Structure formats: C-alpha cells, structure tokens
Amino acid sequence: MAFLALDNLSKRFGTQTAVDGLSLGVEKGEFISLLGPSGCGKTTTLQMIAGFVEPSSGAIRLEGEDLLAVKPAKRGLGIVFQSYALFPHMTATENVAFGLEMQGIAAAERARRVADALELVGLGAFAARYPRQLSGGQQQRVALARALVIRPRILLLDEPLSNLDAKLREEMQIELRQIQRTVGTTTILVTHDQAEAMALSDRVVVMNKGRAEQIATPLEAYEHPATAFVASFLGKTNLVNGVAVRPERIAFAAAGLVGTVRTRIFQGNHWLYQVDTASGLVTVIRQNTGDAMPEEGAAVHLVWEARA
C-alpha cells in the first residue's frame, strides 16, 4: 500500500474540470513533483491534499486513513507557499515556533526543535531577525523550517522558489534536495519549471488539462516521453517525421539531413542553433568545446544515432 494514495481524484468548478481522474501512489520518503503549465490542475491537486479544496470525486488516503474525513489542521501536513506567508511582526524563531505553539508543545522542547530547524536550513545565526531583515532566500528557508519543525507526515511545496532570482533559485534547489534527503520527509512539489522538477524529484507527474500524461522518473520522462506533450514540455525537442529527437543528441557532420543555420546563440557552456531543413526547423544544442562552430547562414548536415 502506498504511503499517500490519490484514487481517481477529480475536481470540477462548474462546467470546468480542473483535475480529471488523477491516480497516484507516493511512497514514504519520496520526492514527487506535479509539473505542468498554468491551469493544468497541479495546484488544485495540492490544495485537495492539504484540505483547502474539496474534491468532486475520488479518494485521498494517507497511511490507509481517509484524509478527506480529517480537517486540514489535523492532517499533519507542512506547507510552504510561493509568498512565504511569514508573520512580519515575528522573528525567525517566533515564526518557526508558531506551529509548535499551536500543538501545545512545551517551551523547552519547542526551543530545542526550533533551534534544530533553523540550523538545518542554515539560519542559526539569523534567529532573532525579522522577515524584513532577511533576503528572499533566507525568508524561504524560514518558511521551510516552519513547515519541517512540526515533523509533518507530508511536506507540500507550492511553487516555493518562483520568487527568487535564477542563481539563488538554483542554489535553493540544491539545498532543498539535501534537506529533504537529510530529514526524509515525503514531499510533493508543485512547479511549472521543468529543470526544477527534474533536479529535485524522484518522480515527476507531468500534467496537462487536468490529467497526468506521464508519471515517471525524470530521466525516463525525458528520454522516453509518453506523449508529444511530455516531449515538448520537458525541455526542448524536435518532432521530425513522427520521431522526437532531443537537441543535444543532434550533431553536425559531413553528411546527413541537409540544412541552413538560421540562428546561432552562445549560452556559455553550449551553443543553441536553429537550422532550417526539409523536415522543418530543427533545434540543435552543442557543447562549447572551444572548437570553431558553424556560422549563421552556413550549410550544414545533421545526424543523430538511431537510439536517440
């Protein structure tokens, strides 16, 4: 039996179906990402697990227990929102301690657990600071510590890194994964960022129009997409005569598919090309090895292995 089970879960708002018959089993300690574009149903799914939205049909079970019969505050879930939702008049320590106070945890135990949680997220030295005195990344760590300190059965993350700049977001992805592995908390992340989902997750649930198009490991979904939508949503891809070929699998050669370079963009560690061919526009990614690369307007030949 799965630790968390979503069984044929659906949610309708009037005539609009937000989630359509989603079934998913999550194992204890697993990191799952609900991935998809805006309006695909991923946030609604998370809100049904949290208890903020009532399903139209289907079931949610946690360790065999009917979660729909349990009030949101009693479900034992930790939640981190996109907006952090910190109390501005409370220090980092007070913010993290809030949930424990609501649980009636004794002061000494509360202080120990709060200190441990702040150390876990690297904020032990910032315990007395207020949210306005913290950077965006530090505020996000406080929100994460507040969610983890109650020792939740499941950690729910709703686009938690989307307000951070690109460099800090990448750093926080690494930290979040390390923290999750250290603590071992079963985690469900909602994101529209493919790179984030692939970097963090044990498995991804690629959603489109309320349905799960594929549930797989990041590598499996990337290498063997179940549908054209998954192939196009997970990174760049080329759909050529019914075959999906990833841009990094295509090379320039002396013979092959004839084309003309339309665009060449330097992106530091790699080059991004768009090549006009008889089969349509093909995207090519080549690592920057320091060698000379075809210029815009150049005639080229494209090749890839059959297994690609």
Buried (B, 14 or more C-beta within 10 A) or exposed (E): EBBBBBBEBBBBEEEEBBBBBBEBBBEEBBBBBBBBEEBBBBBBBBBBBBBEBEBBEBBBBBEEEEBBEBEEEEBBBBBBBBEBEBEEEBBBBBBBBBBBEEEEBEEEEBBEBBBBBBEBBBBEEBBEBBBEEBEBBBBBBBBBBBBBBBBBBBBBBBBBBBBBEEEBBBEBBEBBBEBBEEBEBBBBBBBBBBBBBBBBBBBBBBBBBBBBBBBBEBEBBBBEBBEEBBBBBBBBBBBBEEEBBBBBBBBBEEEBBBBEBEEBEEEEEBBBBBBBBEBEEBBBBBEEEEEEBBEEEBEBBBBBEEEB
